[in-house]
Amino acid sequence: MTSWFNLAAIALGGAIGSLCRYGLTLTAAALPGGSTMLGTTIANLVGCGLLGALSSLDPTQSESIERLMLALRVGFLGSLTTFSTFTAESSMLAGEGRWGASGIYVLANLILGYLALILAGHLVRWWIQT
């Protein structure tokens, strides 16, 4: 059952995640040769990696752990990562006739995101077992 504490945890995580996302975008756009698309890709890859790592943990079920996972997974990572911006940016590239760039952008986000999720999950499981 959802409590006000759970909703507050998600809201706090979401606020922090959205601020981190904005900071990443500004930083990536300010880099020489950087762009907002680079920021989107970095945010998505970091989010996939963190989700993979968090999914590999087997915390003792308690209300506080559940609340922390909601804050991190739903709030923070939900705000940090951005499928809608990724979709809009890839659509913009295609709309400009830059089909190759759009395809590379889509494949890079999907394949690298999947690899980040799997690798982080394996690393966390390995670290816990040692």
CORLINQUI-V28914 format. One record per pair of residues at least 4 apart in sequence whose ideal C-beta (glycine too) atoms are under 6 Angstrom apart, sorted by the first residue. I is the first residue (numbers start at 1). GAP is how many residues later the second one is. D is the distance in whole Angstrom. If there is no record, write none. Layout:
<<I	GAP	D> <I	GAP	D>>
//
This chain:
<<2	4	5> <6	61	6> <6	64	5> <9	58	5> <9	61	5> <9	62	4> <10	60	5> <10	64	5> <10	65	4> <13	58	4> <13	59	6> <13	62	2> <13	63	4> <14	61	4> <14	65	4> <16	60	6> <17	59	4> <17	62	3> <17	63	4> <18	61	4> <20	60	6> <21	22	5> <21	59	5> <24	15	5> <24	18	6> <24	19	5> <25	11	5> <25	14	4> <28	6	5> <28	10	4> <28	11	3> <29	5	5> <29	6	6> <29	7	5> <34	4	5> <37	52	5> <40	45	5> <40	46	5> <41	68	6> <43	37	5> <43	38	6> <44	37	5> <44	65	5> <44	69	5> <45	67	6> <45	68	6> <45	71	5> <47	30	5> <47	33	5> <47	34	3> <48	65	4> <48	68	4> <48	69	4> <49	67	4> <49	71	4> <51	4	6> <51	26	6> <52	65	4> <52	68	4> <52	69	4> <53	67	4> <53	71	5> <54	19	6> <56	65	4> <56	68	4> <56	69	5> <59	6	4> <69	4	5> <70	4	5> <71	4	5> <72	4	5> <73	4	5> <74	4	5> <76	4	6> <77	4	6> <82	4	6> <86	23	6> <90	12	5> <90	15	5> <90	16	5> <93	5	4> <93	8	5> <93	9	4> <94	5	6> <94	8	4> <98	4	6> <104	4	6> <107	4	5> <108	4	5> <109	4	6> <115	4	6>>
//
